């Protein structure tokens, strides 16, 4: 049998991460905004005339063209995102999946691992049906074929990634017999997976409905008042957490974040003042309370492993809820899940050889 190709895709509300290839056994990961814009081909042709072409991929979903990729956000609206619990059935979700497949270096994928939040696992069969088979890209005369799909809960994929990062000695001596809580902070939910080694303990696992969207919503009124605006967009605030950490850009000016005491980042005087630290800690503290309801007081837990794009905002509240437990924030927390999915796909692919 020839080379077996294993790939992985994680479609989150904020970003989509996909393993496009591998280098020396390690995954090559590409991450792009989870935005899929329905476009009018004629309008796009007019707009792009004489201008630099944006870095996007065009995919056809049931006759409607969507653009996804690095610069899809330049023409995005709120409807360009997948917003609800029925996301697997949304055309935007399909467009993100198809766009991620297009980025793969290979035209045939033997095993594709996909992730779902714990409270969406009932969509696994629908997701498999969506992803398995042939995906056509007629404009470039290309077809990507997916032979087999496996679906894994996102926090469990994070657990796999963490376990894979350990040396064999550490795995055998510490991890294999430890109780570990993996916490995956997402936009809509915070997922919690408790395990004994790699064995999931379902009664201590679940989804907390206080994802990062609640943090943003709690911050918006204070910032709107400070800037004398009717509202401040979620994307604008979100960027101050991850794209330009500690800097909020409004009306072309840069303000310190989460606290502004009347000076811009450049040291210029401004009437704008705000302090949204209480808003952040309040929203994340509520999530930590829900986590305690699922996990318990932590007396039987050996380790907490934290990951997910906005996890740094949740970490202080989680550490405060479990002050006597070891809490680890993974360095690659944005791509932890897709890493774990990839390792799971590789393991499944080995069984095909």
PLY file of the C-alpha trace (Angstrom):
ply
format ascii 1.0
element vertex 353
property float x
property float y
property float z
element edge 352
property int vertex1
property int vertex2
end_header
0.00 0.00 0.00
1.21 3.51 -0.81
1.44 6.51 1.45
-1.53 6.92 3.81
-2.65 10.54 4.17
-4.10 11.73 7.49
-5.49 15.23 7.85
-7.51 17.24 10.40
-9.79 20.27 10.43
-11.22 22.24 13.35
-13.93 24.76 12.50
-14.45 27.17 15.37
-16.51 30.34 15.54
-13.45 32.60 15.49
-10.97 30.65 13.40
-10.65 27.50 11.32
-7.45 25.46 11.58
-6.53 22.80 9.06
-3.60 20.43 8.67
-2.56 20.94 5.05
0.49 18.67 5.06
3.29 17.41 7.24
7.00 17.97 7.68
9.15 15.32 9.35
6.06 13.77 10.90
4.77 17.05 12.31
1.59 18.73 11.03
1.73 21.86 8.89
-1.19 23.94 10.15
-2.94 26.82 8.44
-5.38 28.99 10.42
-7.81 31.47 8.88
-10.93 33.39 10.02
-14.15 31.36 10.24
-15.85 33.66 7.77
-17.65 32.57 4.60
-18.99 35.42 2.47
-21.69 34.76 -0.12
-20.61 36.78 -3.16
-22.01 38.14 -6.40
-19.50 37.17 -9.07
-20.24 40.23 -11.21
-19.87 42.58 -8.26
-16.60 41.03 -7.21
-15.23 41.31 -10.73
-16.03 45.03 -10.75
-14.62 45.68 -7.30
-11.34 43.87 -7.97
-10.72 45.61 -11.30
-7.37 47.36 -11.05
-6.92 46.35 -7.40
-4.81 43.71 -5.71
-6.72 40.44 -5.50
-7.68 39.53 -1.94
-6.28 36.31 -0.45
-9.44 34.21 -0.61
-10.65 30.90 -2.01
-13.97 30.70 -3.83
-16.09 27.59 -3.23
-19.47 26.58 -4.63
-22.09 25.44 -2.12
-25.36 24.43 -3.80
-24.90 27.01 -6.55
-23.93 29.90 -4.26
-20.32 31.05 -4.36
-18.65 31.75 -1.00
-15.21 33.15 -0.35
-13.11 31.94 2.56
-9.50 32.45 3.56
-7.04 34.88 5.09
-8.75 38.06 3.87
-12.40 36.99 3.79
-13.00 39.27 6.78
-12.48 42.35 4.59
-15.97 41.90 3.14
-17.57 40.17 6.12
-20.89 40.79 7.82
-22.29 39.12 10.96
-24.18 36.69 8.68
-20.84 35.53 7.26
-20.17 33.62 10.48
-21.73 30.39 11.73
-23.69 31.63 14.73
-25.98 28.93 16.05
-26.08 25.40 17.45
-27.16 24.01 14.07
-23.84 25.08 12.58
-23.02 21.79 10.83
-26.08 22.28 8.61
-25.25 25.87 7.68
-23.87 26.62 4.19
-21.17 28.80 5.78
-19.91 25.76 7.72
-19.85 23.69 4.53
-17.95 26.48 2.78
-15.31 26.61 5.53
-14.92 22.83 5.39
-14.58 22.83 1.62
-12.15 25.74 1.70
-10.01 23.94 4.27
-9.96 20.82 2.10
-8.87 22.91 -0.88
-5.81 24.02 1.10
-4.65 20.42 1.53
-1.48 19.51 -0.34
-3.05 16.15 -1.28
-5.98 15.33 -3.55
-6.76 12.10 -1.69
-7.19 12.02 2.09
-7.43 8.54 3.61
-8.49 9.64 7.11
-9.85 13.08 8.03
-10.41 13.90 11.70
-12.98 16.58 12.52
-13.86 18.07 15.90
-17.19 19.00 17.47
-18.06 20.60 20.82
-19.35 18.12 23.40
-22.91 19.43 23.11
-22.88 18.97 19.31
-21.78 15.33 19.17
-25.25 14.31 18.02
-24.26 15.93 14.71
-21.42 13.45 14.12
-23.21 11.38 11.47
-24.30 14.51 9.60
-20.74 15.81 9.65
-19.36 12.52 8.36
-21.87 12.53 5.52
-20.92 16.11 4.67
-17.17 15.48 4.62
-16.80 12.00 3.15
-16.63 11.64 -0.62
-15.57 13.91 -3.47
-15.28 17.70 -3.20
-15.10 19.41 -6.58
-13.35 22.68 -7.46
-14.27 23.16 -11.13
-12.55 26.53 -11.60
-9.17 24.87 -11.06
-10.18 21.43 -12.38
-9.45 19.75 -9.06
-11.20 17.18 -6.86
-10.29 16.37 -3.27
-11.49 12.94 -2.13
-12.00 12.06 1.53
-12.20 8.31 2.10
-12.89 8.10 5.83
-13.96 10.62 8.49
-13.67 10.31 12.26
-15.33 12.82 14.61
-13.83 13.56 18.03
-15.00 15.88 20.83
-12.82 18.97 20.74
-11.64 18.83 24.38
-10.76 15.16 23.93
-8.65 16.13 20.92
-6.87 18.60 23.19
-6.25 15.78 25.66
-4.71 13.69 22.85
-2.47 16.62 21.88
-1.27 17.06 25.45
-0.59 13.33 25.87
1.33 13.28 22.60
3.56 16.13 23.82
4.83 14.05 26.76
7.87 11.84 26.73
7.13 8.13 26.97
8.60 8.11 30.47
6.37 10.97 31.66
3.34 9.38 30.02
3.96 6.03 31.72
4.96 7.38 35.14
2.50 10.26 35.52
-0.16 10.76 32.87
-1.49 7.24 32.25
-2.84 6.92 35.81
-3.73 10.59 36.39
-7.08 12.31 36.47
-6.89 15.24 34.07
-9.38 18.01 33.27
-9.04 19.53 29.80
-10.76 22.89 29.33
-11.30 24.19 25.79
-12.43 27.82 25.71
-14.48 28.60 22.61
-16.68 31.41 21.39
-20.07 29.92 22.25
-19.15 27.38 24.95
-16.36 26.29 27.25
-15.95 22.52 26.92
-14.75 20.39 29.84
-13.42 16.85 29.50
-12.31 14.91 32.58
-10.34 11.74 32.00
-8.38 8.99 33.70
-5.38 8.94 31.41
-6.98 8.90 27.98
-10.26 7.35 29.20
-13.06 9.93 29.29
-15.12 10.24 32.50
-18.46 11.30 31.03
-20.19 12.24 34.29
-17.49 14.88 34.87
-17.48 16.23 31.33
-19.76 18.68 29.59
-20.23 22.06 27.92
-20.50 25.36 29.78
-22.69 27.97 28.02
-20.39 30.86 28.92
-18.07 31.03 25.96
-16.08 34.07 24.94
-19.12 35.70 23.34
-20.45 36.39 26.86
-17.20 38.17 27.72
-17.48 40.38 24.65
-21.15 41.14 25.31
-20.36 42.17 28.90
-17.61 44.51 27.70
-19.53 46.20 24.87
-21.74 48.61 26.91
-18.78 50.07 28.82
-16.74 50.62 25.67
-19.69 52.04 23.74
-20.21 54.60 26.51
-16.50 55.45 26.68
-16.30 56.10 22.93
-19.76 57.67 22.65
-20.89 55.00 20.20
-24.21 53.19 19.93
-22.29 49.90 19.88
-18.80 48.48 19.49
-18.40 45.47 17.20
-17.42 42.12 18.65
-14.62 41.69 16.11
-13.10 45.02 17.15
-12.97 43.97 20.80
-11.88 40.44 19.96
-8.79 41.74 18.17
-7.65 43.48 21.37
-7.43 40.05 23.02
-5.50 38.09 20.39
-4.50 40.00 17.23
-3.14 43.12 18.96
-3.04 42.03 22.63
-3.39 44.96 24.98
-4.33 47.40 22.22
-7.87 48.42 21.18
-8.09 50.22 17.85
-11.06 52.57 17.40
-11.44 55.28 14.74
-7.84 54.78 13.68
-6.43 55.42 17.16
-4.83 52.89 19.48
-5.95 52.70 23.10
-4.51 50.56 25.92
-6.71 47.59 26.81
-8.40 46.57 29.09
-7.70 49.83 30.94
-7.44 53.32 29.46
-6.71 56.23 31.83
-6.92 59.12 29.39
-3.88 58.36 27.25
-3.54 56.56 23.92
-0.86 53.92 23.34
1.18 56.68 21.67
1.06 58.76 24.84
-1.38 61.37 23.55
-4.05 62.80 25.83
-7.62 61.61 25.23
-10.97 62.07 26.98
-11.57 58.34 26.64
-11.36 56.36 29.88
-12.50 52.83 30.71
-11.66 49.79 32.81
-13.33 46.56 31.72
-11.34 44.18 33.92
-14.35 43.67 36.20
-16.50 42.81 33.17
-13.98 40.22 32.05
-13.51 38.63 35.46
-17.27 38.58 36.07
-18.03 36.69 32.86
-15.13 34.26 33.17
-15.81 33.79 36.89
-19.33 32.65 36.08
-17.90 30.13 33.63
-15.56 28.84 36.34
-18.52 28.35 38.68
-20.20 26.22 36.02
-16.97 24.26 35.59
-16.94 23.49 39.33
-20.50 22.19 39.00
-19.24 19.70 36.42
-15.82 18.79 37.82
-16.32 19.22 41.55
-13.91 20.73 44.07
-10.81 19.32 42.34
-9.66 17.18 45.26
-9.45 14.11 43.01
-7.93 15.96 40.03
-4.18 15.77 39.33
-3.94 18.33 36.54
-5.91 20.96 34.64
-4.89 21.50 31.00
-6.15 24.70 29.38
-6.34 25.58 25.68
-8.49 27.31 23.08
-8.11 30.76 21.49
-9.43 32.90 24.38
-8.17 30.68 27.21
-5.83 33.36 28.61
-8.91 35.38 29.58
-10.37 32.42 31.51
-7.16 31.21 33.15
-7.16 33.63 36.14
-10.71 32.65 37.14
-10.00 28.95 36.71
-6.82 29.21 38.77
-8.75 31.11 41.45
-11.39 28.36 41.49
-8.69 25.68 41.89
-5.84 27.42 43.76
-4.27 24.19 45.04
-4.30 22.29 41.74
-1.67 22.37 39.01
-2.99 24.33 36.03
-1.13 24.26 32.70
-1.84 26.57 29.75
-0.55 24.99 26.55
1.78 27.17 24.49
0.04 26.37 21.21
-3.43 26.77 22.72
-4.97 28.15 19.50
-4.08 25.01 17.51
-4.11 22.41 20.30
-7.36 20.82 19.13
-6.37 20.46 15.47
-3.04 18.99 16.60
-4.88 16.38 18.64
-7.25 15.65 15.77
-4.27 15.10 13.49
-2.64 12.62 15.87
-5.97 10.77 16.16
-6.23 10.66 12.36
-2.66 9.34 12.11
-3.47 6.59 14.59
-6.58 5.61 12.64
-4.61 5.71 9.39
-1.97 3.33 10.76
-4.68 0.69 11.13
-5.29 0.89 7.38
-1.71 -0.08 6.53
0 1
1 2
2 3
3 4
4 5
5 6
6 7
7 8
8 9
9 10
10 11
11 12
12 13
13 14
14 15
15 16
16 17
17 18
18 19
19 20
20 21
21 22
22 23
23 24
24 25
25 26
26 27
27 28
28 29
29 30
30 31
31 32
32 33
33 34
34 35
35 36
36 37
37 38
38 39
39 40
40 41
41 42
42 43
43 44
44 45
45 46
46 47
47 48
48 49
49 50
50 51
51 52
52 53
53 54
54 55
55 56
56 57
57 58
58 59
59 60
60 61
61 62
62 63
63 64
64 65
65 66
66 67
67 68
68 69
69 70
70 71
71 72
72 73
73 74
74 75
75 76
76 77
77 78
78 79
79 80
80 81
81 82
82 83
83 84
84 85
85 86
86 87
87 88
88 89
89 90
90 91
91 92
92 93
93 94
94 95
95 96
96 97
97 98
98 99
99 100
100 101
101 102
102 103
103 104
104 105
105 106
106 107
107 108
108 109
109 110
110 111
111 112
112 113
113 114
114 115
115 116
116 117
117 118
118 119
119 120
120 121
121 122
122 123
123 124
124 125
125 126
126 127
127 128
128 129
129 130
130 131
131 132
132 133
133 134
134 135
135 136
136 137
137 138
138 139
139 140
140 141
141 142
142 143
143 144
144 145
145 146
146 147
147 148
148 149
149 150
150 151
151 152
152 153
153 154
154 155
155 156
156 157
157 158
158 159
159 160
160 161
161 162
162 163
163 164
164 165
165 166
166 167
167 168
168 169
169 170
170 171
171 172
172 173
173 174
174 175
175 176
176 177
177 178
178 179
179 180
180 181
181 182
182 183
183 184
184 185
185 186
186 187
187 188
188 189
189 190
190 191
191 192
192 193
193 194
194 195
195 196
196 197
197 198
198 199
199 200
200 201
201 202
202 203
203 204
204 205
205 206
206 207
207 208
208 209
209 210
210 211
211 212
212 213
213 214
214 215
215 216
216 217
217 218
218 219
219 220
220 221
221 222
222 223
223 224
224 225
225 226
226 227
227 228
228 229
229 230
230 231
231 232
232 233
233 234
234 235
235 236
236 237
237 238
238 239
239 240
240 241
241 242
242 243
243 244
244 245
245 246
246 247
247 248
248 249
249 250
250 251
251 252
252 253
253 254
254 255
255 256
256 257
257 258
258 259
259 260
260 261
261 262
262 263
263 264
264 265
265 266
266 267
267 268
268 269
269 270
270 271
271 272
272 273
273 274
274 275
275 276
276 277
277 278
278 279
279 280
280 281
281 282
282 283
283 284
284 285
285 286
286 287
287 288
288 289
289 290
290 291
291 292
292 293
293 294
294 295
295 296
296 297
297 298
298 299
299 300
300 301
301 302
302 303
303 304
304 305
305 306
306 307
307 308
308 309
309 310
310 311
311 312
312 313
313 314
314 315
315 316
316 317
317 318
318 319
319 320
320 321
321 322
322 323
323 324
324 325
325 326
326 327
327 328
328 329
329 330
330 331
331 332
332 333
333 334
334 335
335 336
336 337
337 338
338 339
339 340
340 341
341 342
342 343
343 344
344 345
345 346
346 347
347 348
348 349
349 350
350 351
351 352
